[in-house]
Amino acid sequence: GDVAGWGHKVDDSFPGMEKLHYQTFDDAGQPHCGPVDARVAKCDDDLCLLGALKHFYGKVVSDEGRTMDFPQIDYGKVNAGLTFSDSDAVKMLINLIGDAHQPLHLGYAGDDMGRNIKVTLQGKETTLYELWDGEMIRSIMSEGKGSFWWGGWTHIQNVRDKFEAEKKAWAEEGAFARFEKWVKEGNQFACDRAYMNPSSQAKLAGGPQMAINFGDSTYSAIRQDILDQLLLAGARTA
């Protein structure tokens, strides 16, 4: 919670930071959720989620005295006056790993990562982005006044298989290859789950449109998807 709170404060102080939290895919030159190998993300000067993951991981590793090549980010191109201490770099990396598991942080430019897609759920109108990135998470955290955090589901034992598989893949492939895999998986998850009406199985894509009325079963479907992604992010952060 403290790390997430730190991230929000940094973003509020330096609005240019937003670009580091997203991997924005192009759907002007390529189809929305088209063939996987044809998907192209906008990442000039490594100012995107994948570039930031590699940069801050490299910075943390270098600060520990290990040597590795990693992308250099010109913080001045992000926001004037922006700097990161060693501890800030660790906190930033944790935030970015979380972002990589928020599907609409890996969405499409044409609908502004889901912000231009209006949806109605349980009588409330919002955007697809806010539904996934804000409202559902707040709703989950409010269940039982937050006791779910301590109910065991976030404990590493609950994701032991995923943790062990990730540990093995990390050792075999290396950090940067794993980050690339996470981003590709996250974008695919966005296409398969977030850009999909769970009730009708209709694809959601494009610019502004009439509000889509999700059915009653949608809440539980999205809730489970978000819990699964939180658990996966936790296993990979560990």
Secondary structure, 3 states (H helix, E strand, C coil): CHHHHHHHHHHHHCHHHHHHHCCEECCCCCCCCCCHHHCCEECHHHCCHHHHHHHHHHHHHHHCCCCCCCCCCCHHHHCCCCCCCHHHHHHHHHHHHHHCCCHHHCCEHHHCCCCCCEEEECCEEEEHHHHHHHHHHHHHHHHHHHHHHHCCCCCHHHHHHHHHHHHHHHHHHCHHHHHHHHHHHHHHHHHHHHCECCCCCCECCCCCCCCEECCCHHHHHHHHHHHHHHHHHHHHHC
